[in-house]
């Protein structure tokens, strides 16, 4: 069984959880802005934000004692891969869905 977060790790857990939210939102925002506004130079910044998300998730997993079990390591890595690929899949879904809009909107 996973032990709860130690009191000495509470600030680290709180801060890394906040950074997961902030860097995840920044990654999604930069990714969408780069695609919608046709600014491919923003894509490296989006991936840099994802790298921050990756680091924050690793710190959070360490502070929350999730590295004690192979199952939780798998779940954490699966979530990270999913969040890396999800914006790409959603973008292609939106482009495919709106490709033949009658009002001439072109994504």
KEMI-751609 format. One record per atom (N, C-alpha, C): atom name; x, z, y; residue in three letters; residue number from 1. Coordinates in steps of 0.001 Angstrom, whole numbers, plus 500000, padded with zeros to 6 digits. Example, Ala and Ser with C-alpha at 12.3 -4.5 7.8 and 13.67 -1.06 7.14 Angstrom:
BEGIN
NODE   atomo       c1       c3       c2   residuo   num
NODE       N   513190   507800   494310       ala     1
NODE      CA   512300   507800   495500       ala     1
NODE       C   513200   507800   496700       ala     1
NODE       N   512850   507080   497750       ser     2
NODE      CA   513670   507140   498940       ser     2
NODE       C   512900   507870   500030       ser     2
This chain:
BEGIN
NODE   atomo       c1       c3       c2   residuo   num
NODE       N   500835   500000   498819       unk     1
NODE      CA   500000   500000   500000       unk     1
NODE       C   500877   500000   501241       unk     1
NODE       N   500424   499318   502274       unk     2
NODE      CA   501181   499231   503517       unk     2
NODE       C   500994   500518   504313       unk     2
NODE       N   502120   501046   504795       unk     3
NODE      CA   502054   502240   505621       unk     3
NODE       C   501625   501851   507033       unk     3
NODE       N   500903   502734   507709       unk     4
NODE      CA   500518   502432   509099       unk     4
NODE       C   501753   502391   509996       unk     4
NODE       N   501561   501889   511186       unk     5
NODE      CA   502652   501773   512147       unk     5
NODE       C   503125   503163   512545       unk     5
NODE       N   504430   503349   512498       unk     6
NODE      CA   505004   504627   512903       unk     6
NODE       C   504834   504807   514410       unk     6
NODE       N   504733   506036   514817       unk     7
NODE      CA   504539   506336   516231       unk     7
NODE       C   505689   505804   517075       unk     7
NODE       N   506900   505831   516532       unk     8
NODE      CA   508054   505317   517273       unk     8
NODE       C   507970   503805   517466       unk     8
NODE       N   507213   503096   516632       unk     9
NODE      CA   507065   501642   516732       unk     9
NODE       C   505788   501226   517450       unk     9
NODE       N   505056   502173   518008       unk    10
NODE      CA   503785   501841   518636       unk    10
NODE       C   503962   500906   519825       unk    10
NODE       N   504919   501203   520716       unk    11
NODE      CA   505139   500344   521880       unk    11
NODE       C   505580   498957   521451       unk    11
NODE       N   506469   498886   520468       unk    12
NODE      CA   506925   497586   519967       unk    12
NODE       C   505763   496795   519376       unk    12
NODE       N   504886   497460   518658       unk    13
NODE      CA   503709   496806   518082       unk    13
NODE       C   502780   496317   519182       unk    13
NODE       N   502516   497161   520154       unk    14
NODE      CA   501637   496797   521258       unk    14
NODE       C   502200   495620   522043       unk    14
NODE       N   503475   495681   522400       unk    15
NODE      CA   504106   494628   523189       unk    15
NODE       C   504181   493318   522413       unk    15
NODE       N   504559   493372   521154       unk    16
NODE      CA   504665   492128   520376       unk    16
NODE       C   503282   491520   520125       unk    16
NODE       N   502262   492332   519950       unk    17
NODE      CA   500903   491798   519787       unk    17
NODE       C   500440   491112   521068       unk    17
NODE       N   500763   491695   522215       unk    18
NODE      CA   500421   491061   523488       unk    18
NODE       C   501181   489747   523655       unk    18
NODE       N   502430   489712   523220       unk    19
NODE      CA   503220   488488   523320       unk    19
NODE       C   502704   487411   522368       unk    19
NODE       N   502165   487795   521224       unk    20
NODE      CA   501556   486823   520317       unk    20
NODE       C   500392   486130   521027       unk    20
NODE       N   499575   486893   521700       unk    21
NODE      CA   498429   486321   522415       unk    21
NODE       C   498904   485423   523550       unk    21
NODE       N   499846   485903   524342       unk    22
NODE      CA   500303   485138   525506       unk    22
NODE       C   501038   483857   525102       unk    22
NODE       N   501954   483942   524160       unk    23
NODE      CA   502710   482746   523775       unk    23
NODE       C   501842   481770   522993       unk    23
NODE       N   500891   482269   522216       unk    24
NODE      CA   499961   481382   521523       unk    24
NODE       C   499083   480621   522494       unk    24
NODE       N   498603   481306   523508       unk    25
NODE      CA   497788   480641   524530       unk    25
NODE       C   498619   479653   525337       unk    25
NODE       N   499854   480006   525652       unk    26
NODE      CA   500731   479104   526389       unk    26
NODE       C   501041   477854   525574       unk    26
NODE       N   501281   478017   524277       unk    27
NODE      CA   501523   476863   523407       unk    27
NODE       C   500310   475932   523408       unk    27
NODE       N   499128   476484   523222       unk    28
NODE      CA   497920   475654   523194       unk    28
NODE       C   497680   474986   524546       unk    28
NODE       N   497888   475701   525626       unk    29
NODE      CA   497679   475158   526963       unk    29
NODE       C   498658   474025   527268       unk    29
NODE       N   499932   474248   527001       unk    30
NODE      CA   500926   473210   527263       unk    30
NODE       C   500724   471997   526372       unk    30
NODE       N   500377   472232   525110       unk    31
NODE      CA   500125   471121   524194       unk    31
NODE       C   498962   470275   524696       unk    31
NODE       N   497865   470918   525049       unk    32
NODE      CA   496690   470187   525515       unk    32
NODE       C   496967   469479   526836       unk    32
NODE       N   497643   470143   527744       unk    33
NODE      CA   497935   469538   529037       unk    33
NODE       C   498851   468326   528873       unk    33
NODE       N   499842   468425   527998       unk    34
NODE      CA   500750   467299   527760       unk    34
NODE       C   500000   466099   527200       unk    34
NODE       N   499035   466342   526320       unk    35
NODE      CA   498279   465237   525721       unk    35
NODE       C   497229   464667   526675       unk    35
NODE       N   496472   465524   527326       unk    36
NODE      CA   495375   465057   528175       unk    36
NODE       C   495903   464347   529423       unk    36
NODE       N   496939   464889   530038       unk    37
NODE      CA   497481   464324   531269       unk    37
NODE       C   498589   463299   531019       unk    37
NODE       N   498846   462981   529760       unk    38
NODE      CA   499877   462005   529379       unk    38
NODE       C   501243   462376   529974       unk    38
NODE       N   501640   463600   529741       unk    39
NODE      CA   502935   464100   530207       unk    39
NODE       C   503749   464572   529006       unk    39
NODE       N   504388   463637   528302       unk    40
NODE      CA   505126   464017   527094       unk    40
NODE       C   506321   464927   527352       unk    40
NODE       N   506775   464997   528607       unk    41
NODE      CA   507893   465888   528907       unk    41
NODE       C   507501   467358   528811       unk    41
NODE       N   506201   467652   528772       unk    42
NODE      CA   505753   469043   528612       unk    42
NODE       C   505749   469486   527159       unk    42
NODE       N   505825   468532   526230       unk    43
NODE      CA   505766   468891   524813       unk    43
NODE       C   506931   469787   524374       unk    43
NODE       N   508175   469560   524844       unk    44
NODE      CA   509232   470519   524485       unk    44
NODE       C   508953   471939   524980       unk    44
NODE       N   508307   472055   526138       unk    45
NODE      CA   507936   473386   526626       unk    45
NODE       C   506875   474023   525728       unk    45
NODE       N   505966   473199   525204       unk    46
NODE      CA   504961   473708   524279       unk    46
NODE       C   505643   474235   523013       unk    46
NODE       N   506607   473489   522509       unk    47
NODE      CA   507311   473943   521312       unk    47
NODE       C   508196   475154   521590       unk    47
NODE       N   508688   475269   522802       unk    48
NODE      CA   509426   476469   523182       unk    48
NODE       C   508491   477685   523198       unk    48
NODE       N   507270   477482   523683       unk    49
NODE      CA   506271   478554   523642       unk    49
NODE       C   505944   478911   522195       unk    49
NODE       N   505892   477895   521312       unk    50
NODE      CA   505649   478186   519901       unk    50
NODE       C   506802   478998   519310       unk    50
NODE       N   508017   478687   519714       unk    51
NODE      CA   509161   479470   519246       unk    51
NODE       C   509021   480933   519679       unk    51
NODE       N   508534   481147   520899       unk    52
NODE      CA   508255   482511   521350       unk    52
NODE       C   507165   483160   520518       unk    52
NODE       N   506153   482370   520151       unk    53
NODE      CA   505091   482871   519272       unk    53
NODE       C   505669   483269   517920       unk    53
NODE       N   506524   482421   517381       unk    54
NODE      CA   507152   482699   516087       unk    54
NODE       C   507938   484009   516141       unk    54
NODE       N   508750   484171   517180       unk    55
NODE      CA   509543   485395   517317       unk    55
NODE       C   508643   486621   517484       unk    55
NODE       N   507592   486490   518269       unk    56
NODE      CA   506679   487622   518487       unk    56
NODE       C   505965   488011   517205       unk    56
NODE       N   505564   487029   516418       unk    57
NODE      CA   504898   487321   515141       unk    57
NODE       C   505862   488007   514181       unk    57
NODE       N   507104   487570   514165       unk    58
NODE      CA   508088   488207   513281       unk    58
NODE       C   508326   489660   513681       unk    58
NODE       N   508426   489919   514985       unk    59
NODE      CA   508612   491299   515456       unk    59
NODE       C   507380   492136   515120       unk    59
NODE       N   506196   491575   515320       unk    60
NODE      CA   504969   492295   514999       unk    60
NODE       C   504872   492584   513498       unk    60
NODE       N   505223   491613   512684       unk    61
NODE      CA   505185   491826   511236       unk    61
NODE       C   506177   492904   510811       unk    61
NODE       N   507340   492917   511438       unk    62
NODE      CA   508326   493961   511128       unk    62
NODE       C   507810   495331   511555       unk    62
NODE       N   507292   495425   512774       unk    63
NODE      CA   506813   496712   513295       unk    63
NODE       C   505610   497221   512520       unk    63
NODE       N   504802   496306   511988       unk    64
NODE      CA   503608   496702   511237       unk    64
NODE       C   503889   496854   509744       unk    64
NODE       N   505141   496807   509372       unk    65
NODE      CA   505571   496990   507971       unk    65
NODE       C   504989   495937   507032       unk    65
NODE       N   504851   494723   507498       unk    66
NODE      CA   504297   493662   506650       unk    66
NODE       C   505347   492998   505779       unk    66
NODE       N   506617   493262   506031       unk    67
NODE      CA   507667   492667   505212       unk    67
NODE       C   507909   493427   503914       unk    67
NODE       N   507111   494431   503662       unk    68
NODE      CA   507289   495208   502432       unk    68
NODE       C   506647   494537   501222       unk    68
NODE       N   505821   493530   501457       unk    69
NODE      CA   505108   492865   500369       unk    69
NODE       C   505229   491359   500521       unk    69
NODE       N   505480   490683   499405       unk    70
NODE      CA   505573   489226   499417       unk    70
NODE       C   504272   488568   499810       unk    70
NODE       N   503149   489192   499478       unk    71
NODE      CA   501853   488640   499834       unk    71
NODE       C   501696   488545   501340       unk    71
NODE       N   502053   489618   502064       unk    72
NODE      CA   501887   489619   503516       unk    72
NODE       C   502867   488683   504197       unk    72
NODE       N   504067   488553   503641       unk    73
NODE      CA   505022   487579   504181       unk    73
NODE       C   504434   486177   504067       unk    73
NODE       N   503827   485878   502922       unk    74
NODE      CA   503190   484575   502719       unk    74
NODE       C   502067   484356   503731       unk    74
NODE       N   501243   485355   503962       unk    75
NODE      CA   500137   485242   504913       unk    75
NODE       C   500657   485004   506323       unk    75
NODE       N   501683   485726   506731       unk    76
NODE      CA   502260   485563   508069       unk    76
NODE       C   502816   484154   508235       unk    76
NODE       N   503565   483675   507256       unk    77
NODE      CA   504140   482331   507339       unk    77
NODE       C   503054   481257   507298       unk    77
NODE       N   502032   481463   506498       unk    78
NODE      CA   500916   480516   506440       unk    78
NODE       C   500202   480437   507797       unk    78
NODE       N   500022   481563   508433       unk    79
NODE      CA   499404   481581   509755       unk    79
NODE       C   500267   480844   510777       unk    79
NODE       N   501566   481033   510713       unk    80
NODE      CA   502458   480357   511647       unk    80
NODE       C   502452   478844   511453       unk    80
NODE       N   502461   478400   510217       unk    81
NODE      CA   502392   476963   509939       unk    81
NODE       C   501050   476405   510401       unk    81
NODE       N   499985   477132   510148       unk    82
NODE      CA   498661   476694   510584       unk    82
NODE       C   498555   476580   512081       unk    82
NODE       N   499130   477531   512815       unk    83
NODE      CA   499045   477464   514269       unk    83
NODE       C   499954   476394   514849       unk    83
NODE       N   500986   476009   514111       unk    84
NODE      CA   501821   474899   514548       unk    84
NODE       C   501095   473573   514375       unk    84
NODE       N   500382   473410   513273       unk    85
NODE      CA   499748   472133   512946       unk    85
NODE       C   498329   471984   513478       unk    85
NODE       N   497642   473069   513733       unk    86
NODE      CA   496239   473003   514155       unk    86
NODE       C   496029   472208   515443       unk    86
NODE       N   496815   472395   516492       unk    87
NODE      CA   496576   471593   517705       unk    87
NODE       C   496729   470086   517462       unk    87
NODE       N   497664   469701   516595       unk    88
NODE      CA   497818   468282   516269       unk    88
NODE       C   496562   467757   515576       unk    88
NODE       N   496073   468507   514602       unk    89
NODE      CA   494878   468085   513865       unk    89
NODE       C   493658   468036   514774       unk    89
NODE       N   493506   469023   515626       unk    90
NODE      CA   492364   469054   516544       unk    90
NODE       C   492452   467900   517528       unk    90
NODE       N   493651   467591   518007       unk    91
NODE      CA   493803   466469   518938       unk    91
NODE       C   493391   465159   518269       unk    91
NODE       N   493876   464926   517053       unk    92
NODE      CA   493525   463687   516350       unk    92
NODE       C   492032   463633   516036       unk    92
NODE       N   491432   464750   515732       unk    93
NODE      CA   489993   464802   515500       unk    93
NODE       C   489220   464444   516770       unk    93
NODE       N   489642   465001   517897       unk    94
NODE      CA   488965   464698   519167       unk    94
NODE       C   489135   463233   519556       unk    94
NODE       N   490328   462703   519388       unk    95
NODE      CA   490568   461294   519723       unk    95
NODE       C   489732   460402   518820       unk    95
NODE       N   489703   460713   517534       unk    96
NODE      CA   488911   459919   516605       unk    96
NODE       C   487423   460018   516864       unk    96
NODE       N   486955   461170   517262       unk    97
NODE      CA   485536   461370   517524       unk    97
NODE       C   485095   460643   518788       unk    97
NODE       N   485940   460635   519797       unk    98
NODE      CA   485563   460061   521089       unk    98
NODE       C   486173   458680   521344       unk    98
NODE       N   486656   458035   520300       unk    99
NODE      CA   487320   456738   520483       unk    99
NODE       C   486362   455656   520966       unk    99
NODE       N   485131   455728   520586       unk   100
NODE      CA   484178   454676   520924       unk   100
NODE       C   483072   455183   521832       unk   100
NODE       N   483424   455949   522830       unk   101
NODE      CA   482447   456460   523787       unk   101
NODE       C   481955   455309   524655       unk   101
NODE       N   480648   455193   524849       unk   102
NODE      CA   480124   454083   525629       unk   102
NODE       C   480432   454154   527139       unk   102
NODE       N   480745   455335   527654       unk   103
NODE      CA   480972   455440   529107       unk   103
NODE       C   482410   455113   529507       unk   103
NODE       N   483234   454715   528560       unk   104
NODE      CA   484588   454275   528867       unk   104
NODE       C   485603   455377   528978       unk   104
NODE       N   485271   456580   528563       unk   105
NODE      CA   486215   457686   528600       unk   105
NODE       C   487256   457430   527521       unk   105
NODE       N   488511   457427   527899       unk   106
NODE      CA   489593   457166   526956       unk   106
NODE       C   490529   458367   526935       unk   106
NODE       N   490625   459004   525783       unk   107
NODE      CA   491549   460134   525673       unk   107
NODE       C   492903   459596   525347       unk   107
